[in-house]
Amino acid sequence: MTPPRELQQALAALLGDARLAAETLPGTDLRLWLIDAANMDRAFSPDETRRILEEPPYWCFCWASGLVLAQWLAEHPEWVRGRRVLDFGAGSGVAAIAAAKAGAAEVVACDLDPLALAACRANAALNEVQLSYSADFFAEADRFDLIIVADVLYDRANLPLLDQFLSRGREALVADSRVRDFAHPLYQRLGMLEACTWPDLAEPEEFRRVSLYHARRAEAAA
């Protein structure tokens, strides 16, 4: 299977010998175009490291929180079935695709990065689901039943986003392995699950533990 040209060229510009491969995610029936794990078995040159830090190719990994959220939606389709869903910071599109496969009425994959949206399109085609796409969350109307979010709260400076999610959706479902113990009056932790980024980056054990939070907008709870 030939990788999408745009994505392969973008990855090669960062890491000359890197290749995309269609990988089945562990514990799921989902497939994504991800960086070939064989490309991670060598040391990167200083120039490659600089390029990766300047333009991280988030879209060619399935991060642990995204995998947990996708698995959760597959096991609990009632969260999205028949509902309008937006995936904030969609990256590879794994959570959006899982929501679509679980029966969501509409799924919008939203990401600022044009390459991430290109990855979402390619991965949606790979999984034979239909998504819509957005590059600007704040341009979206307040019309969604659920905002799903994975690996966006990697810095506590991003915590104000927790309120913003509820400005466009009646509910939010947030998975995160970096900032997992935030205190917010509307968010309740549903549980903690384990997963690893794919391909495996051998991250510290703490980053393999993913907290899953749910919030309902105050007016929706009334």
C-alpha positions as CSV (number, residue, x, y, z in Angstrom):
1,M,0.0,0.0,0.0
2,T,1.4,3.4,-1.0
3,P,1.6,6.1,1.6
4,P,-0.2,9.4,0.9
5,R,2.3,11.5,-1.1
6,E,1.8,14.7,0.8
7,L,2.4,13.1,4.2
8,Q,5.3,11.0,3.0
9,Q,7.0,14.0,1.5
10,A,6.5,16.0,4.7
11,L,8.0,13.3,6.8
12,A,10.9,12.8,4.5
13,A,11.7,16.5,4.8
14,L,12.2,16.0,8.5
15,L,13.8,12.6,8.5
16,G,15.2,11.7,5.1
17,D,14.9,7.9,5.4
18,A,11.6,7.9,7.3
19,R,8.6,6.0,5.9
20,L,5.0,5.9,6.7
21,A,3.3,2.5,7.2
22,A,-0.3,1.5,7.6
23,E,-0.4,0.1,11.1
24,T,-3.2,-1.6,13.1
25,L,-3.4,-0.1,16.5
26,P,-3.1,-2.5,19.5
27,G,-6.4,-3.5,21.0
28,T,-8.4,-2.0,18.1
29,D,-9.5,-2.6,14.6
30,L,-8.3,0.8,13.6
31,R,-5.5,1.4,11.1
32,L,-3.4,4.6,10.8
33,W,-0.6,5.9,8.6
34,L,2.2,6.1,11.2
35,I,6.0,6.5,11.1
36,D,7.6,3.1,10.5
37,A,9.0,1.9,13.9
38,A,12.2,0.9,12.1
39,N,12.9,4.6,11.6
40,M,13.1,5.1,15.3
41,D,16.0,2.7,15.9
42,R,18.8,5.1,15.0
43,A,20.2,8.2,16.4
44,F,19.1,11.5,14.9
45,S,21.5,14.0,13.6
46,P,21.6,17.5,15.1
47,D,19.9,18.9,12.0
48,E,17.1,16.2,12.2
49,T,16.7,16.9,15.9
50,R,16.3,20.6,15.3
51,R,13.8,20.1,12.5
52,I,11.7,17.7,14.7
53,L,11.7,20.2,17.6
54,E,10.7,23.1,15.3
55,E,8.0,21.1,13.5
56,P,7.0,18.1,15.5
57,P,5.2,15.5,13.3
58,Y,2.5,14.8,15.9
59,W,0.3,13.4,13.2
60,C,2.5,10.4,12.5
61,F,2.2,8.9,16.0
62,C,-0.8,7.6,17.8
63,W,-0.2,9.0,21.3
64,A,-1.2,7.1,24.4
65,S,-4.1,9.3,25.3
66,G,-5.5,9.1,21.7
67,L,-5.3,5.3,21.8
68,V,-7.1,5.2,25.2
69,L,-9.8,7.5,24.0
70,A,-10.3,5.5,20.8
71,Q,-10.5,2.2,22.8
72,W,-12.9,3.8,25.3
73,L,-15.3,5.0,22.5
74,A,-15.2,1.5,20.9
75,E,-16.1,-0.1,24.2
76,H,-18.7,2.6,25.1
77,P,-20.3,3.7,21.8
78,E,-23.3,5.2,23.6
79,W,-21.1,8.2,24.3
80,V,-21.2,9.2,20.7
81,R,-23.9,7.2,18.9
82,G,-26.2,9.6,17.0
83,R,-24.4,12.6,18.4
84,R,-22.5,15.6,16.9
85,V,-18.9,15.3,17.9
86,L,-15.8,17.5,17.4
87,D,-12.3,16.1,18.0
88,F,-10.1,19.0,19.2
89,G,-6.5,18.8,18.3
90,A,-7.2,15.7,16.2
91,G,-3.6,14.9,15.2
92,S,-3.8,11.6,13.4
93,G,-7.6,11.6,13.7
94,V,-7.7,8.4,15.8
95,A,-10.3,9.6,18.2
96,A,-12.5,11.1,15.5
97,I,-12.3,7.9,13.5
98,A,-13.2,5.9,16.6
99,A,-16.2,8.1,17.1
100,A,-17.4,7.7,13.5
101,K,-17.1,4.0,13.7
102,A,-19.0,4.0,17.0
103,G,-22.0,5.6,15.2
104,A,-21.7,9.3,15.7
105,A,-24.1,11.3,13.5
106,E,-21.3,13.8,12.6
107,V,-17.6,14.0,13.5
108,V,-15.5,17.1,12.8
109,A,-11.7,16.6,13.1
110,C,-10.3,20.0,14.2
111,D,-6.6,20.9,14.1
112,L,-4.5,24.0,13.4
113,D,-1.8,21.9,11.6
114,P,-2.6,21.4,7.8
115,L,-0.6,18.2,7.9
116,A,-2.6,16.9,10.8
117,L,-5.8,17.5,8.8
118,A,-4.2,15.8,5.8
119,A,-3.4,12.8,8.0
120,C,-7.0,12.8,9.3
121,R,-8.3,12.6,5.7
122,A,-5.9,9.8,4.8
123,N,-6.6,7.9,8.0
124,A,-10.4,8.3,7.6
125,A,-10.1,6.9,4.0
126,L,-8.0,4.0,5.4
127,N,-10.8,3.2,7.9
128,E,-13.6,3.9,5.4
129,V,-15.3,6.5,7.6
130,Q,-16.6,10.0,6.8
131,L,-15.3,13.0,8.7
132,S,-15.6,16.7,8.3
133,Y,-12.7,19.0,8.9
134,S,-11.9,22.3,10.6
135,A,-8.8,24.4,11.2
136,D,-10.3,26.8,13.7
137,F,-12.2,25.6,16.7
138,F,-13.3,29.1,17.6
139,A,-14.9,29.6,14.2
140,E,-17.2,26.6,14.9
141,A,-20.7,27.3,16.2
142,D,-21.9,26.1,19.6
143,R,-23.7,23.1,18.2
144,F,-21.8,20.0,19.3
145,D,-23.1,17.4,21.7
146,L,-19.6,16.3,22.7
147,I,-16.0,17.6,22.3
148,I,-13.4,14.9,22.5
149,V,-9.8,15.8,23.4
150,A,-6.6,13.7,23.7
151,D,-3.1,14.8,24.7
152,V,-3.7,18.6,24.5
153,L,-3.1,19.5,28.2
154,Y,0.6,18.7,28.0
155,D,1.3,22.1,29.7
156,R,-0.7,23.5,32.6
157,A,-0.8,26.8,30.6
158,N,-3.3,25.0,28.4
159,L,-5.8,24.4,31.3
160,P,-8.0,27.4,30.3
161,L,-9.0,25.3,27.3
162,L,-11.1,23.2,29.6
163,D,-13.6,26.0,29.7
164,Q,-13.3,26.7,26.0
165,F,-14.2,23.1,25.1
166,L,-17.6,23.7,26.8
167,S,-18.1,26.9,24.7
168,R,-18.7,24.8,21.6
169,G,-20.1,21.6,23.1
170,R,-22.6,20.6,25.8
171,E,-20.1,17.9,27.1
172,A,-16.4,17.2,26.9
173,L,-14.4,14.0,27.2
174,V,-10.7,14.6,27.9
175,A,-7.9,12.1,27.9
176,D,-4.5,13.2,29.0
177,S,-1.3,11.6,30.4
178,R,0.7,14.7,31.1
179,V,-1.6,16.9,33.1
180,R,-3.7,14.3,34.7
181,D,-4.7,15.7,38.1
182,F,-6.2,19.1,37.3
183,A,-8.9,20.5,39.5
184,H,-11.9,22.0,37.7
185,P,-15.5,22.1,39.1
186,L,-17.1,20.8,36.0
187,Y,-14.7,17.9,35.3
188,Q,-14.9,14.5,37.0
189,R,-12.4,11.8,36.4
190,L,-13.9,8.6,35.0
191,G,-10.8,6.5,35.5
192,M,-7.2,5.9,34.7
193,L,-6.2,3.6,31.8
194,E,-2.9,2.4,30.4
195,A,-1.6,2.5,26.9
196,C,1.6,3.5,25.1
197,T,2.3,5.7,22.2
198,W,2.4,3.8,18.9
199,P,5.0,3.2,17.6
200,D,6.4,2.8,21.1
201,L,8.7,5.7,22.1
202,A,9.7,3.9,25.3
203,E,8.2,6.8,27.3
204,P,8.4,6.8,31.1
205,E,5.9,4.7,32.8
206,E,4.0,7.7,34.1
207,F,3.2,8.8,30.6
208,R,1.5,5.4,29.9
209,R,-1.1,6.2,32.5
210,V,-3.9,8.2,31.0
211,S,-6.6,9.9,33.0
212,L,-10.1,10.2,31.4
213,Y,-12.3,13.2,32.4
214,H,-15.9,14.1,31.6
215,A,-17.6,17.5,31.9
216,R,-21.1,18.7,31.3
217,R,-21.8,22.3,30.8
218,A,-23.6,23.8,33.8
219,E,-26.7,24.8,31.8
220,A,-26.8,21.3,30.3
221,A,-26.7,19.8,33.8
222,A,-29.5,21.9,35.1
